[in-house]
Amino acid sequence: MRMRAAVLEEFGAPLAVQEIDLADPKPGEVLVRLVACGVCHTDVYTASGADPSGYAPAVLGHEGAGVVEAIGEGVKDVKPGDHVVTLFSPQCRECEHCRSPRTNLCLAIREQQNKGFLPDGTPRLSRDGEPIRHFMGTSTFAEYTVMPEIALAKVPEEAPLDRCALFACGLSTGLGAAMFTAKVEAGSTCVVFGAGMVGLGAVAGARLQGAERIICVDLSEDRLELARGQGATDTWIGGEETVQRVLDETRGFGADYTFEATGNVKVMRQAVESARMGWGLCTVAGVAGKGETLEMVPRFLITGRRVCGSSFGGVKGRDQVPQLVQRYLDGDLDVDPFISHRITLDEVNHGFELMERQDGIRSVIEF
């Protein structure tokens, strides 16, 4: 079929919205009509050329939600008409990692996905017979996409798909970092560094876990106001004195849980040093720039602090994204404030500009 999509032709150049071809789904694959897609920092990062694993030409986009239009042979868990969230982090439920409660990093299609292909090692996207690669196994900056069944989470039809799209990446990453990776305990003190989509999700996740005190640190008063709406009990403008301030507010010990959601390695270090002596856990969810390293004083680890990373919040997508969406439907999560701008596919580059200016939290493409 012919469809319109936003194609990354070359790094550092604007995406080109154009007509391309999309092949039918093969066995185990699903054709999805996109309804909404968030513009995420990872899309900007790849388009800029900063991502060493990036490739072009490719159709970007990974924070999508839509409706199943057709299924390939052997697909069992979704059918035409189902509402789904796209998963850049799939869940086959069969590999060693999927069977373990210790990780959400499915191994089933990882190798081909990293190369921009679907599981059989080929793309479904093309232009004039020339292949175009898939981005993160999703390619949701398009009217339609073909994806593996194991990379789709079926969600309740009553959940608005523009809100559901946020659970495809940023919101689930933040929620999961607090709920599934760190497993925040009730009554604890948390510090969240960064009040973008991921950080705000971590604030909400800490609240849902019953944290007693949630300190959110950012440079923007507007974003800190949003953090208060998600459950932050304290909001601070960040600076070099932040670590000392955390210590002063916690009898010199530090916070039980800290979360880094900026991608800034200096802030990552602050998050480590703000964690409590004895048992503090620092969860890093931000993506640092190419070649950057995190420096830590070993004494902080020897005295009981731990550091862990969190990919997609530790969320096992097919099982747990629907659960998180249900929390939204139940009124436990207020997702509406996260949608700052509604744009069309033709305005995707404007969405990049808004993100780079830190104008709002999420621009959502509506099809």
VENUR-V139513 format. One line per field, one symbol per residue. phi: phi as a letter, one per 30 degrees, with the letter a starting at -180 (. if undefined). A space follows every 10 residues. Layout:
phi->???
This chain:
phi->.cacaccdda dicddcdadb cbdddceicb ccddcaadcc edddedddjd ddcdabdacd jbccbabdca bdeidccbbe jdcbcdbdcd bdibdedddc ddacddcebe ddddcjcded ibcccabhic dbddchibhc dadbbcbded cbcdbeddde dddeedddae ddddededdc ddheceidcb bccjbdeddd dddddddddj edbbcccacc dddddddddc kddbbbddld cdeddddddb hicjddbbbc bcicdddedd dddddddjad cccccdcdde idbccbdeed ddcjdbbbcb chiiddeddc eedddddddd jdbcdedddc bcbcedcedd dddddddhci cbccdcc
